[in-house]
Amino acid sequence: MVLHLDELEKQFRYDLHVHSKEVSPCGRMTIDEVGDEYKKKGYDGIWLTNHFHREFMEETEGMNWTERVDFFLEPYRRASEWDKGLFVGLGAEIRFYDDPNDYLLYGLTEEMLYREGEDWLSFGLREFFRRYAHRLIIVQAHPNRQDSSSPADYRFIHGYEAINSSPRHENRNGKTQELLCICPWLIPTAGSDSHRPEDVGRSGILTDCRLTGNQVLTKILKEKRYRLIPFQEDRQPEGKEQK
């Protein structure tokens, strides 16, 4: 499916997979730089999905849990004070201790992180889904990324990231889209997985309404009232070592 520019301009654009270097060391842009770049690209908002995994815990070693959450939330909170006309939602990209895959979390709140997040990495996907299936949207990121990911058991997720437009990985989005055709009840998402300026605004979703918070996003995802911004995998990965 090809969307023409005039069609895109009638709808609102959101990127659901975005990182900033304050929390994700593989990132190359501060949250302020991220915001400026997305504004230039004509986006209406982003979901900040910084990494929450073993490396995050190692990076914040010596902090107590409250301090760790403060550190994780710092770029999101700074973005919440912007006057850029760009909405920023809170998400996360979690990787459990016993699982090499990554999962995007939508519907996340600050209170949930402070009160409950300390043990999440040790849960594993199955236990996490059992506890949070009715409170969060859990979407596997880049399920078919070469040499790093494989599709998770569809019984324990809400969806797969159908389009991941990172230019430094062989994401094999086509394989993920085939899987979504086999499992049409799952939620397909799209995101740029942006870490650097060249990543910004390569994909995302289009909506007919403005997304102003978690409830609006989770509702339109569940109801599938959005369109994926198409992306052609026409570039070779530039190096697997960098996100």
ROSE-4610 file (N, C-alpha, C; in Angstrom, 1 decimal, always signed):
// ROSE-4610
residu = [M/M/M/V/V/V/L/L/L/H/H/H/L/L/L/D/D/D/E/E/E/L/L/L/E/E/E/K/K/K/Q/Q/Q/F/F/F/R/R/R/Y/Y/Y/D/D/D/L/L/L/H/H/H/V/V/V/H/H/H/S/S/S/K/K/K/E/E/E/V/V/V/S/S/S/P/P/P/C/C/C/G/G/G/R/R/R/M/M/M/T/T/T/I/I/I/D/D/D/E/E/E/V/V/V/G/G/G/D/D/D/E/E/E/Y/Y/Y/K/K/K/K/K/K/K/K/K/G/G/G/Y/Y/Y/D/D/D/G/G/G/I/I/I/W/W/W/L/L/L/T/T/T/N/N/N/H/H/H/F/F/F/H/H/H/R/R/R/E/E/E/F/F/F/M/M/M/E/E/E/E/E/E/T/T/T/E/E/E/G/G/G/M/M/M/N/N/N/W/W/W/T/T/T/E/E/E/R/R/R/V/V/V/D/D/D/F/F/F/F/F/F/L/L/L/E/E/E/P/P/P/Y/Y/Y/R/R/R/R/R/R/A/A/A/S/S/S/E/E/E/W/W/W/D/D/D/K/K/K/G/G/G/L/L/L/F/F/F/V/V/V/G/G/G/L/L/L/G/G/G/A/A/A/E/E/E/I/I/I/R/R/R/F/F/F/Y/Y/Y/D/D/D/D/D/D/P/P/P/N/N/N/D/D/D/Y/Y/Y/L/L/L/L/L/L/Y/Y/Y/G/G/G/L/L/L/T/T/T/E/E/E/E/E/E/M/M/M/L/L/L/Y/Y/Y/R/R/R/E/E/E/G/G/G/E/E/E/D/D/D/W/W/W/L/L/L/S/S/S/F/F/F/G/G/G/L/L/L/R/R/R/E/E/E/F/F/F/F/F/F/R/R/R/R/R/R/Y/Y/Y/A/A/A/H/H/H/R/R/R/L/L/L/I/I/I/I/I/I/V/V/V/Q/Q/Q/A/A/A/H/H/H/P/P/P/N/N/N/R/R/R/Q/Q/Q/D/D/D/S/S/S/S/S/S/S/S/S/P/P/P/A/A/A/D/D/D/Y/Y/Y/R/R/R/F/F/F/I/I/I/H/H/H/G/G/G/Y/Y/Y/E/E/E/A/A/A/I/I/I/N/N/N/S/S/S/S/S/S/P/P/P/R/R/R/H/H/H/E/E/E/N/N/N/R/R/R/N/N/N/G/G/G/K/K/K/T/T/T/Q/Q/Q/E/E/E/L/L/L/L/L/L/C/C/C/I/I/I/C/C/C/P/P/P/W/W/W/L/L/L/I/I/I/P/P/P/T/T/T/A/A/A/G/G/G/S/S/S/D/D/D/S/S/S/H/H/H/R/R/R/P/P/P/E/E/E/D/D/D/V/V/V/G/G/G/R/R/R/S/S/S/G/G/G/I/I/I/L/L/L/T/T/T/D/D/D/C/C/C/R/R/R/L/L/L/T/T/T/G/G/G/N/N/N/Q/Q/Q/V/V/V/L/L/L/T/T/T/K/K/K/I/I/I/L/L/L/K/K/K/E/E/E/K/K/K/R/R/R/Y/Y/Y/R/R/R/L/L/L/I/I/I/P/P/P/F/F/F/Q/Q/Q/E/E/E/D/D/D/R/R/R/Q/Q/Q/P/P/P/E/E/E/G/G/G/K/K/K/E/E/E/Q/Q/Q/K/K/K]
num = [1/1/1/2/2/2/3/3/3/4/4/4/5/5/5/6/6/6/7/7/7/8/8/8/9/9/9/10/10/10/11/11/11/12/12/12/13/13/13/14/14/14/15/15/15/16/16/16/17/17/17/18/18/18/19/19/19/20/20/20/21/21/21/22/22/22/23/23/23/24/24/24/25/25/25/26/26/26/27/27/27/28/28/28/29/29/29/30/30/30/31/31/31/32/32/32/33/33/33/34/34/34/35/35/35/36/36/36/37/37/37/38/38/38/39/39/39/40/40/40/41/41/41/42/42/42/43/43/43/44/44/44/45/45/45/46/46/46/47/47/47/48/48/48/49/49/49/50/50/50/51/51/51/52/52/52/53/53/53/54/54/54/55/55/55/56/56/56/57/57/57/58/58/58/59/59/59/60/60/60/61/61/61/62/62/62/63/63/63/64/64/64/65/65/65/66/66/66/67/67/67/68/68/68/69/69/69/70/70/70/71/71/71/72/72/72/73/73/73/74/74/74/75/75/75/76/76/76/77/77/77/78/78/78/79/79/79/80/80/80/81/81/81/82/82/82/83/83/83/84/84/84/85/85/85/86/86/86/87/87/87/88/88/88/89/89/89/90/90/90/91/91/91/92/92/92/93/93/93/94/94/94/95/95/95/96/96/96/97/97/97/98/98/98/99/99/99/100/100/100/101/101/101/102/102/102/103/103/103/104/104/104/105/105/105/106/106/106/107/107/107/108/108/108/109/109/109/110/110/110/111/111/111/112/112/112/113/113/113/114/114/114/115/115/115/116/116/116/117/117/117/118/118/118/119/119/119/120/120/120/121/121/121/122/122/122/123/123/123/124/124/124/125/125/125/126/126/126/127/127/127/128/128/128/129/129/129/130/130/130/131/131/131/132/132/132/133/133/133/134/134/134/135/135/135/136/136/136/137/137/137/138/138/138/139/139/139/140/140/140/141/141/141/142/142/142/143/143/143/144/144/144/145/145/145/146/146/146/147/147/147/148/148/148/149/149/149/150/150/150/151/151/151/152/152/152/153/153/153/154/154/154/155/155/155/156/156/156/157/157/157/158/158/158/159/159/159/160/160/160/161/161/161/162/162/162/163/163/163/164/164/164/165/165/165/166/166/166/167/167/167/168/168/168/169/169/169/170/170/170/171/171/171/172/172/172/173/173/173/174/174/174/175/175/175/176/176/176/177/177/177/178/178/178/179/179/179/180/180/180/181/181/181/182/182/182/183/183/183/184/184/184/185/185/185/186/186/186/187/187/187/188/188/188/189/189/189/190/190/190/191/191/191/192/192/192/193/193/193/194/194/194/195/195/195/196/196/196/197/197/197/198/198/198/199/199/199/200/200/200/201/201/201/202/202/202/203/203/203/204/204/204/205/205/205/206/206/206/207/207/207/208/208/208/209/209/209/210/210/210/211/211/211/212/212/212/213/213/213/214/214/214/215/215/215/216/216/216/217/217/217/218/218/218/219/219/219/220/220/220/221/221/221/222/222/222/223/223/223/224/224/224/225/225/225/226/226/226/227/227/227/228/228/228/229/229/229/230/230/230/231/231/231/232/232/232/233/233/233/234/234/234/235/235/235/236/236/236/237/237/237/238/238/238/239/239/239/240/240/240/241/241/241/242/242/242/243/243/243]
x = [+0.8/+0.0/+0.9/+0.6/+1.4/+0.4/+0.8/+0.1/+0.7/-0.1/+0.3/+0.5/+1.3/+1.6/+0.4/-0.5/-1.7/-2.6/-2.5/-3.3/-2.7/-1.3/-0.6/-0.9/-1.0/-1.2/-2.6/-3.5/-4.8/-4.9/-3.9/-3.9/-2.8/-2.9/-1.9/-0.8/+0.5/+1.6/+2.2/+2.4/+3.1/+4.1/+5.2/+6.2/+6.2/+6.0/+5.8/+7.1/+8.2/+9.5/+10.6/+10.9/+11.9/+12.8/+14.1/+15.0/+15.7/+16.2/+17.1/+18.3/+19.4/+20.7/+20.8/+20.0/+20.1/+19.9/+19.0/+18.7/+19.2/+19.1/+19.6/+21.0/+22.0/+23.4/+23.7/+22.9/+23.1/+22.5/+21.7/+21.2/+22.3/+22.0/+23.0/+22.4/+21.1/+20.4/+19.8/+19.9/+19.2/+17.8/+16.9/+15.5/+15.1/+15.8/+15.6/+15.9/+17.0/+17.3/+16.3/+15.9/+14.8/+13.6/+13.1/+11.9/+12.1/+13.2/+13.4/+13.4/+14.0/+14.0/+12.6/+11.8/+10.5/+9.6/+9.8/+9.0/+9.3/+10.5/+10.9/+10.3/+10.1/+9.6/+8.1/+7.4/+6.0/+5.2/+5.9/+5.1/+4.4/+3.3/+2.4/+2.8/+3.5/+3.9/+4.8/+5.4/+6.2/+5.9/+6.2/+6.2/+7.7/+8.1/+9.5/+9.7/+10.4/+10.5/+11.9/+12.5/+13.9/+14.1/+15.3/+15.6/+15.5/+14.9/+14.8/+15.2/+16.5/+17.0/+18.2/+18.9/+20.1/+21.1/+21.4/+22.3/+21.9/+20.6/+20.1/+20.4/+20.2/+20.4/+21.9/+22.7/+24.2/+24.6/+24.0/+24.4/+24.0/+22.9/+22.4/+22.8/+23.8/+24.2/+24.6/+24.2/+24.4/+23.2/+22.3/+21.0/+20.0/+19.2/+18.0/+16.9/+15.8/+14.8/+14.2/+13.9/+13.3/+14.3/+15.5/+16.5/+16.6/+16.5/+16.6/+15.4/+14.2/+13.0/+13.1/+13.6/+13.8/+14.8/+15.8/+16.8/+16.1/+15.3/+14.6/+13.6/+12.9/+11.9/+12.4/+13.6/+14.1/+13.9/+14.2/+14.0/+12.5/+11.7/+10.2/+9.7/+10.1/+9.6/+10.0/+11.3/+11.7/+10.9/+10.6/+9.8/+8.4/+7.9/+6.5/+6.4/+7.5/+7.5/+7.7/+7.9/+8.1/+7.0/+7.3/+6.3/+6.6/+6.7/+7.1/+5.9/+4.7/+3.6/+3.8/+4.6/+4.8/+4.5/+3.5/+3.2/+4.2/+4.5/+5.4/+4.8/+4.6/+4.0/+5.1/+4.8/+5.7/+5.5/+6.6/+6.6/+7.9/+8.2/+9.5/+9.7/+11.0/+11.4/+12.1/+11.4/+11.9/+12.5/+13.5/+14.1/+14.4/+13.6/+13.7/+15.1/+15.4/+16.7/+16.9/+15.8/+15.9/+15.5/+15.4/+14.9/+15.7/+16.2/+16.9/+16.0/+14.7/+13.8/+13.5/+13.0/+12.6/+11.1/+10.5/+9.1/+8.8/+7.9/+7.5/+6.3/+6.3/+5.2/+4.5/+3.1/+2.3/+1.2/+0.9/+0.0/+0.7/+2.0/+2.8/+2.6/+2.7/+2.6/+3.8/+4.0/+5.1/+4.8/+3.5/+3.2/+3.4/+3.1/+3.3/+4.8/+5.6/+7.1/+7.6/+7.2/+7.7/+7.2/+5.9/+5.3/+5.6/+5.8/+5.8/+6.9/+7.7/+8.6/+9.9/+10.2/+11.5/+11.8/+10.7/+10.9/+10.6/+10.3/+9.8/+10.8/+12.1/+13.0/+13.2/+12.9/+13.0/+11.7/+10.7/+9.4/+9.5/+10.1/+9.9/+8.6/+8.6/+7.4/+6.1/+6.1/+4.8/+4.2/+5.1/+4.6/+4.2/+5.0/+4.7/+3.3/+3.1/+1.8/+0.6/+0.8/-0.2/-0.6/+0.4/+0.1/-0.4/+0.0/-0.2/-1.0/-1.5/-2.2/-3.4/-4.0/-5.2/-4.8/-3.6/-3.2/-2.2/-1.5/-0.6/-0.8/-0.3/-0.2/+1.2/+1.4/+2.8/+3.0/+3.9/+4.2/+5.6/+5.9/+7.3/+7.9/+9.1/+9.8/+10.6/+10.7/+11.5/+11.6/+10.5/+10.5/+11.4/+11.7/+12.5/+13.8/+14.3/+15.6/+16.7/+17.5/+18.5/+19.5/+19.8/+20.9/+20.5/+19.3/+19.1/+17.7/+16.7/+15.3/+14.7/+13.7/+12.8/+11.4/+10.4/+9.0/+8.7/+8.1/+7.7/+6.4/+6.1/+4.8/+3.7/+2.8/+1.8/+0.7/+0.7/-0.2/+0.1/+1.3/+1.8/+2.2/+1.6/+1.8/+0.5/+0.4/-0.7/-0.5/+0.8/+1.1/+2.6/+2.8/+4.2/+4.4/+5.7/+6.0/+6.2/+5.2/+5.1/+6.2/+6.5/+7.5/+8.5/+9.7/+10.8/+11.8/+12.0/+12.7/+14.1/+14.7/+16.1/+17.0/+17.9/+18.7/+19.9/+20.2/+21.4/+21.1/+20.0/+19.6/+18.9/+19.0/+18.1/+16.9/+15.9/+14.7/+13.7/+13.8/+13.0/+11.5/+11.1/+9.7/+8.7/+9.0/+8.1/+7.7/+8.7/+8.4/+7.4/+7.6/+6.7/+5.3/+5.2/+3.9/+3.2/+4.0/+3.4/+2.8/+3.6/+3.1/+1.8/+1.8/+0.6/-0.6/-0.4/-1.5/-2.0/-1.1/-1.6/-2.3/-1.9/-2.5/-3.2/-4.3/-4.9/-5.4/-5.6/-6.1/-5.0/-3.7/-2.7/-2.6/-2.0/-1.9/-0.6/-0.7/+0.5/+0.9/+2.2/+2.6/+3.8/+4.1/+5.3/+6.0/+7.3/+8.1/+9.5/+10.1/+11.4/+12.6/+12.3/+13.4/+14.6/+14.2/+15.2/+16.2/+17.5/+18.6/+19.4/+19.4/+20.2/+19.4/+19.9/+19.1/+18.7/+19.5/+19.1/+17.9/+17.6/+16.6/+15.2/+15.2/+13.9/+12.9/+11.7/+10.5/+10.5/+11.1/+11.0/+9.8/+9.1/+7.9/+7.0/+6.0/+5.1/+3.7/+2.7/+1.3/+0.6/-0.5/-1.4/-2.7/-3.2/-4.5/-5.4/-6.7/-7.7/-7.9/-7.3/-7.5/-6.2/-6.1/-4.8/-4.7/-3.5/-3.3/-2.8/-3.5/-3.2/-2.8/-2.7/-2.3/-2.4/-2.1/-2.1/-3.4/-4.5/-5.8/-6.2/-5.9/-6.3/-5.4/-4.1/-3.3/-3.7/-3.9/-4.2/-5.6/-6.5/-7.8/-7.8/-7.0/-7.0/-6.2/-5.2/-4.4/-5.3/-6.1/-7.0/-8.1/-8.5/-9.6/-9.1/-7.7/-7.0/-7.5/-7.7/-8.2/-7.0/-6.1/-4.9/-4.4/-3.4/-2.7/-1.2/-0.5/+0.9/+1.5/+2.5/+3.3/+4.2/+4.1/+4.8/+6.3/+7.1/+8.5/+9.1/+9.9/+10.5/+11.9/+12.2/+13.5/+14.5/+14.9/+15.8/+17.2/+17.6/+18.9/+19.5/+20.8/+21.5/+21.9/+21.9/+22.3/+23.7/+23.9/+25.2/+26.1/+25.6/+26.5/+25.6/+25.7/+24.8/+25.1/+26.3/+26.7/+26.1/+25.5/+24.9/+23.4/+22.7/+21.2/+20.8]
y = [-1.2/+0.0/+1.2/+2.2/+3.4/+4.6/+5.4/+6.6/+7.8/+8.6/+9.9/+11.0/+11.9/+13.0/+13.7/+14.0/+14.7/+13.9/+12.6/+11.7/+11.8/+11.8/+11.9/+13.1/+14.2/+15.5/+15.7/+14.9/+15.0/+14.3/+13.6/+12.8/+13.2/+12.7/+13.0/+11.9/+12.3/+11.3/+11.1/+9.9/+9.6/+8.4/+8.6/+7.5/+6.8/+5.5/+4.7/+4.1/+4.4/+3.7/+4.7/+5.4/+6.5/+6.4/+6.6/+6.6/+8.0/+8.2/+9.4/+8.9/+9.7/+9.2/+9.3/+10.1/+10.2/+8.9/+8.0/+6.7/+5.6/+5.7/+4.6/+5.0/+4.4/+4.8/+4.7/+3.8/+3.6/+4.8/+5.7/+6.8/+7.9/+8.7/+9.8/+11.2/+11.2/+12.5/+12.7/+13.9/+14.3/+14.4/+14.4/+14.4/+15.8/+16.8/+18.1/+18.0/+17.4/+17.2/+16.3/+15.3/+14.4/+15.2/+16.0/+16.8/+17.8/+18.4/+19.4/+18.6/+17.4/+16.7/+16.2/+15.7/+15.2/+16.4/+17.5/+18.7/+19.1/+19.1/+19.4/+18.4/+17.2/+16.1/+16.2/+17.1/+17.2/+16.3/+15.7/+14.7/+15.5/+14.9/+15.4/+14.9/+13.8/+13.3/+12.0/+11.6/+10.4/+9.7/+8.4/+7.7/+7.4/+7.9/+7.7/+6.3/+5.4/+4.0/+3.7/+4.3/+4.0/+2.6/+2.1/+0.8/+0.6/-0.5/-1.0/-2.4/-2.7/-4.1/-4.2/-5.3/-5.5/-4.4/-3.9/-2.8/-1.6/-1.3/-0.1/-0.3/-1.5/-1.8/-1.7/-2.1/-2.0/-0.5/+0.2/+1.6/+2.4/+2.0/+2.8/+2.1/+1.2/+0.5/+1.5/+1.2/+2.1/+3.0/+3.1/+3.9/+2.9/+3.5/+2.7/+2.8/+2.1/+2.0/+3.3/+4.1/+5.4/+6.3/+6.2/+7.0/+6.5/+5.2/+4.6/+5.1/+5.1/+5.5/+7.0/+7.8/+9.2/+9.4/+8.6/+8.7/+8.3/+7.2/+6.8/+7.8/+8.5/+9.4/+10.8/+11.1/+12.5/+13.1/+12.4/+13.0/+13.1/+12.2/+12.3/+13.5/+13.7/+14.8/+16.1/+16.2/+17.4/+17.7/+16.6/+16.8/+17.3/+16.9/+17.2/+18.7/+19.4/+20.9/+21.7/+21.0/+21.6/+22.5/+23.5/+24.3/+24.2/+22.9/+22.6/+22.3/+22.1/+21.6/+20.1/+19.4/+18.0/+17.2/+16.3/+15.5/+14.4/+14.1/+13.0/+12.1/+10.8/+9.8/+9.0/+8.4/+7.5/+6.1/+5.4/+4.0/+3.4/+2.2/+1.6/+0.5/+0.1/-1.1/-2.0/-3.0/-3.9/-5.2/-5.7/-6.9/-7.7/-8.8/-9.6/-10.3/-10.6/-11.2/-12.6/-13.3/-14.6/-14.7/-13.5/-13.5/-12.5/-12.9/-11.9/-10.9/-11.2/-10.3/-9.0/-8.0/-6.7/-6.5/-5.9/-5.7/-4.2/-3.6/-2.2/-2.2/-1.3/-1.2/+0.1/+0.0/+1.2/+1.2/+2.4/+2.5/+2.6/+2.8/+2.9/+4.2/+4.2/+5.4/+5.5/+6.7/+6.9/+6.2/+6.2/+5.5/+4.0/+3.4/+2.0/+1.6/+2.5/+2.2/+2.3/+3.3/+3.5/+2.3/+2.0/+1.0/-0.4/-0.7/-2.1/-2.6/-1.6/-2.0/-2.6/-2.6/-3.1/-4.5/-5.4/-6.8/-7.2/-6.3/-6.7/-7.5/-7.1/-7.8/-9.3/-9.6/-11.0/-11.8/-11.2/-11.9/-12.9/-12.4/-13.2/-12.8/-13.1/-12.6/-13.2/-14.5/-15.2/-14.7/-14.5/-14.0/-12.5/-11.8/-10.4/-10.2/-11.0/-10.9/-11.3/-12.3/-12.8/-11.6/-10.9/-9.8/-8.5/-8.2/-6.9/-6.9/-8.0/-8.1/-7.1/-6.9/-6.0/-4.5/-4.3/-2.9/-2.2/-3.0/-2.5/-3.2/-2.5/-3.1/-3.5/-4.8/-5.4/-5.8/-5.2/-5.4/-5.8/-7.0/-7.3/-6.4/-5.9/-5.0/-5.9/-5.4/-6.1/-7.6/-8.3/-9.8/-10.6/-10.2/-11.0/-10.4/-9.5/-8.8/-9.9/-9.9/-10.9/-10.9/-12.1/-12.3/-11.7/-11.3/-10.7/-11.1/-11.3/-11.5/-12.7/-13.3/-14.3/-14.1/-14.4/-14.1/-14.8/-14.0/-14.6/-15.3/-16.1/-16.8/-15.8/-15.9/-14.9/-15.0/-16.0/-16.1/-15.1/-14.6/-13.8/-12.3/-11.9/-10.5/-10.0/-8.7/-8.1/-7.9/-7.8/-7.5/-7.6/-7.5/-7.4/-6.1/-5.6/-4.4/-4.8/-4.4/-4.8/-4.1/-2.8/-2.1/-1.5/-1.8/-1.2/-0.7/+0.7/+1.2/+1.6/+1.0/+1.3/+0.9/+1.8/+1.5/+0.7/+0.4/-0.3/-1.8/-2.3/-3.7/-4.3/-5.6/-6.3/-6.8/-6.0/-6.2/-7.2/-7.5/-8.5/-8.3/-7.0/-6.7/-7.5/-7.9/-8.8/-10.1/-10.7/-11.9/-11.6/-10.5/-10.1/-9.9/-9.2/-8.9/-10.2/-11.2/-12.5/-13.1/-13.0/-13.6/-12.9/-11.6/-10.9/-11.3/-11.6/-12.1/-13.5/-14.3/-15.6/-15.4/-14.3/-14.0/-12.7/-12.5/-11.2/-10.5/-11.2/-10.6/-9.8/-10.0/-9.3/-7.8/-7.0/-5.5/-5.3/-4.7/-4.4/-2.9/-2.6/-1.3/-1.0/+0.3/+0.7/+1.8/+1.8/+2.9/+3.0/+4.1/+4.4/+3.8/+3.4/+2.9/+3.9/+5.2/+6.2/+6.4/+6.4/+6.7/+7.8/+8.1/+9.1/+10.0/+11.1/+12.0/+11.4/+10.5/+9.9/+8.9/+8.5/+7.6/+8.2/+9.5/+10.2/+10.2/+9.8/+10.0/+9.1/+7.9/+6.9/+6.1/+6.0/+5.3/+5.8/+5.0/+5.4/+5.0/+5.7/+5.5/+6.8/+6.7/+7.8/+7.6/+8.7/+8.6/+9.7/+9.5/+10.6/+11.6/+11.3/+12.2/+12.4/+13.4/+13.7/+12.7/+12.2/+11.3/+12.2/+12.2/+13.1/+12.4/+11.1/+10.4/+8.9/+8.1/+6.7/+6.1/+6.6/+5.9/+6.1/+7.2/+7.4/+6.4/+6.3/+5.4/+4.0/+3.5/+2.1/+1.8/+2.7/+2.5/+2.4/+3.3/+3.2/+2.0/+1.5/+0.3/-0.9/-1.0/-2.1/-2.2/-1.0/-0.9/-0.9/-0.8/-0.7/+0.4/+1.6/+2.8/+3.6/+3.1/+3.8/+3.2/+3.8/+3.2/+3.2/+2.3/+2.2/+3.1/+3.9/+4.6/+3.7/+3.5/+2.5/+2.9/+1.8/+2.0/+0.9/+1.2/+0.3/-0.1/-1.4/-1.8/-1.8/-0.6/-0.5/-0.2/-0.3/+0.0/-1.2/-1.4/-2.5/-2.0/-2.9/-2.5/-2.0/-0.9/-0.3/-0.7/-1.7/-2.2/-2.6/-3.9/-4.4/-4.0/-3.5/-3.2/-2.0/-1.1/+0.1/+0.0/+0.4/+0.5/+1.8]
z = [+0.0/+0.0/+0.0/-0.9/-1.0/-0.7/+0.3/+0.6/+0.0/-0.6/-1.2/-0.1/-0.4/+0.6/+1.0/+0.0/+0.4/+1.4/+1.3/+2.2/+3.6/+3.6/+4.9/+5.7/+4.9/+5.5/+6.2/+5.9/+6.4/+7.8/+8.2/+9.4/+10.3/+11.5/+12.6/+12.6/+12.7/+12.6/+14.0/+14.3/+15.6/+15.4/+16.1/+16.0/+17.4/+17.4/+18.6/+19.1/+18.5/+18.9/+18.8/+19.9/+19.9/+21.2/+21.0/+22.1/+22.3/+23.5/+23.7/+24.5/+24.3/+24.8/+26.3/+27.0/+28.4/+29.1/+28.6/+29.2/+28.3/+27.0/+26.1/+25.6/+26.1/+25.7/+24.2/+23.6/+22.1/+21.4/+22.0/+21.4/+21.2/+20.2/+19.8/+20.0/+20.4/+20.5/+21.9/+22.4/+23.6/+23.3/+24.4/+24.2/+23.5/+23.8/+23.1/+21.6/+21.3/+19.9/+19.2/+19.9/+19.3/+19.0/+19.9/+19.7/+18.5/+18.4/+17.3/+16.0/+15.9/+14.7/+14.3/+15.2/+14.9/+14.5/+15.1/+14.7/+13.3/+12.9/+11.5/+10.6/+11.0/+10.1/+10.0/+10.8/+10.7/+11.5/+12.5/+13.4/+14.5/+14.9/+15.9/+17.3/+17.4/+18.7/+18.5/+19.7/+19.7/+21.0/+21.1/+22.3/+22.6/+23.8/+24.2/+24.8/+24.2/+24.6/+24.9/+25.8/+26.2/+26.7/+26.6/+27.0/+28.5/+28.9/+30.3/+30.3/+30.6/+30.5/+31.5/+31.4/+32.2/+32.2/+31.0/+30.8/+31.6/+31.6/+32.3/+33.8/+34.3/+35.7/+36.1/+35.1/+35.4/+35.3/+34.4/+34.2/+35.5/+36.1/+37.3/+38.6/+38.6/+39.8/+40.9/+42.1/+43.2/+43.5/+42.6/+42.9/+43.5/+44.3/+44.8/+43.7/+44.0/+42.9/+42.5/+43.5/+43.2/+42.4/+42.7/+41.9/+40.5/+40.4/+39.0/+38.2/+38.8/+38.0/+37.7/+38.7/+38.4/+37.2/+37.1/+36.0/+34.7/+34.7/+33.5/+33.0/+34.0/+33.6/+33.3/+33.6/+33.4/+32.0/+30.9/+29.6/+29.3/+29.7/+29.5/+30.2/+31.4/+32.2/+31.6/+31.1/+30.5/+29.2/+28.4/+27.2/+27.6/+28.7/+29.1/+29.3/+29.5/+29.7/+28.4/+27.3/+26.1/+25.7/+24.8/+24.1/+22.6/+22.2/+20.8/+19.9/+20.5/+19.8/+19.4/+20.2/+19.9/+21.1/+21.0/+22.2/+22.4/+23.7/+24.1/+25.1/+24.7/+25.6/+26.2/+27.3/+28.1/+27.7/+27.3/+27.0/+27.5/+27.1/+27.4/+26.5/+26.3/+25.6/+26.6/+27.0/+28.0/+27.5/+28.1/+27.8/+29.1/+29.2/+30.5/+30.6/+31.8/+32.1/+31.3/+31.2/+30.6/+29.1/+28.4/+27.1/+26.3/+25.1/+24.3/+23.5/+23.5/+22.7/+23.4/+22.7/+23.2/+23.1/+24.0/+24.0/+24.3/+23.5/+23.7/+24.6/+25.5/+26.5/+26.3/+26.1/+26.0/+27.1/+27.5/+28.7/+30.0/+29.9/+31.1/+31.8/+33.1/+33.9/+34.8/+35.3/+36.3/+37.5/+38.0/+39.3/+39.2/+38.0/+37.8/+37.9/+37.3/+37.4/+38.8/+39.6/+40.9/+41.8/+41.7/+42.6/+42.3/+41.0/+40.6/+39.7/+39.2/+38.1/+38.6/+39.9/+40.3/+40.0/+40.0/+39.7/+38.3/+37.4/+36.1/+35.3/+35.3/+34.5/+34.8/+36.1/+36.5/+36.2/+35.8/+35.6/+34.4/+33.3/+32.0/+31.4/+30.1/+29.3/+29.8/+30.0/+30.3/+31.6/+32.7/+33.9/+33.8/+33.1/+32.9/+32.2/+31.2/+30.5/+31.4/+32.2/+33.1/+34.0/+34.5/+35.4/+34.8/+33.5/+33.0/+31.7/+31.2/+30.0/+29.9/+31.0/+31.0/+31.4/+31.6/+32.0/+31.1/+30.3/+29.3/+27.9/+26.9/+25.6/+25.4/+25.2/+25.0/+23.6/+22.9/+21.5/+21.3/+20.7/+20.5/+19.4/+19.8/+18.8/+17.9/+16.6/+15.6/+15.8/+15.6/+16.0/+15.1/+13.9/+13.0/+12.7/+13.6/+13.3/+13.3/+12.3/+12.1/+13.2/+13.7/+14.7/+16.1/+16.3/+17.7/+18.2/+17.3/+17.8/+17.0/+17.7/+17.0/+17.6/+16.8/+17.2/+18.5/+19.4/+20.7/+20.6/+21.6/+21.6/+21.6/+20.5/+20.4/+21.5/+22.3/+23.4/+24.5/+24.5/+25.6/+25.2/+24.1/+23.6/+23.0/+22.8/+22.2/+20.7/+20.3/+18.9/+18.6/+17.3/+16.8/+16.1/+16.1/+15.4/+13.9/+13.2/+11.7/+10.9/+11.3/+10.6/+11.6/+11.4/+12.2/+11.1/+11.1/+10.0/+10.3/+11.4/+11.7/+10.5/+10.1/+8.9/+9.2/+10.4/+10.7/+11.1/+10.8/+11.0/+9.9/+9.7/+8.8/+9.6/+9.5/+10.4/+9.8/+8.6/+7.9/+8.3/+8.0/+8.3/+7.5/+6.3/+5.6/+6.3/+6.9/+7.7/+8.8/+9.5/+10.6/+10.1/+8.9/+8.3/+7.9/+7.4/+7.1/+8.3/+9.4/+10.7/+11.2/+11.0/+11.4/+10.6/+9.3/+8.5/+9.0/+9.5/+10.1/+11.4/+12.1/+13.4/+13.4/+12.7/+12.4/+13.6/+14.7/+16.0/+16.7/+16.3/+17.0/+16.4/+17.3/+17.0/+16.2/+15.0/+14.3/+14.6/+14.8/+15.0/+14.1/+14.1/+13.3/+14.0/+13.8/+14.5/+13.8/+14.0/+13.4/+14.2/+15.5/+16.4/+16.3/+16.5/+16.2/+17.4/+17.0/+17.9/+17.4/+16.1/+15.5/+14.6/+14.2/+13.3/+12.0/+11.4/+10.2/+10.3/+11.6/+11.8/+11.9/+12.2/+12.6/+11.5/+11.9/+11.0/+9.8/+9.9/+8.8/+8.8/+9.9/+10.0/+11.2/+11.5/+12.6/+12.2/+12.8/+12.6/+12.2/+11.5/+11.2/+11.9/+12.5/+13.1/+12.7/+12.9/+12.5/+13.7/+14.8/+16.0/+16.6/+17.4/+18.2/+19.3/+19.6/+20.7/+21.8/+22.9/+24.0/+25.3/+25.2/+26.4/+26.2/+27.3/+27.2/+26.8/+27.4/+27.2/+25.7/+25.1/+23.7/+22.8/+23.1/+22.3/+22.4/+23.7/+23.8/+23.2/+23.3/+22.7/+21.2/+20.5/+19.0/+18.6/+19.4/+19.1/+19.2/+20.3/+20.4/+19.4/+19.0/+18.0/+16.5/+16.4/+15.1/+14.3/+14.9/+14.2/+13.9/+13.0/+12.6/+11.4/+10.8/+9.6/+9.8/+9.3/+9.4/+8.3/+8.7/+7.7/+7.0/+5.7/+4.9/+4.9/+4.8/+4.7/+3.9/+2.9/+2.0/+2.5/+2.7/+3.2/+2.0/+1.7/+0.5/+0.8/+2.1/+2.5/+3.3/+3.1/+3.7/+5.1/+6.1/+7.5/+7.5/+8.3/+8.3/+9.5/+10.2/+11.3/+12.5/+12.8/+13.8/+15.2/+15.4/+16.8/+17.4/+16.5/+17.0/+16.8/+17.8/+17.7/+16.9]
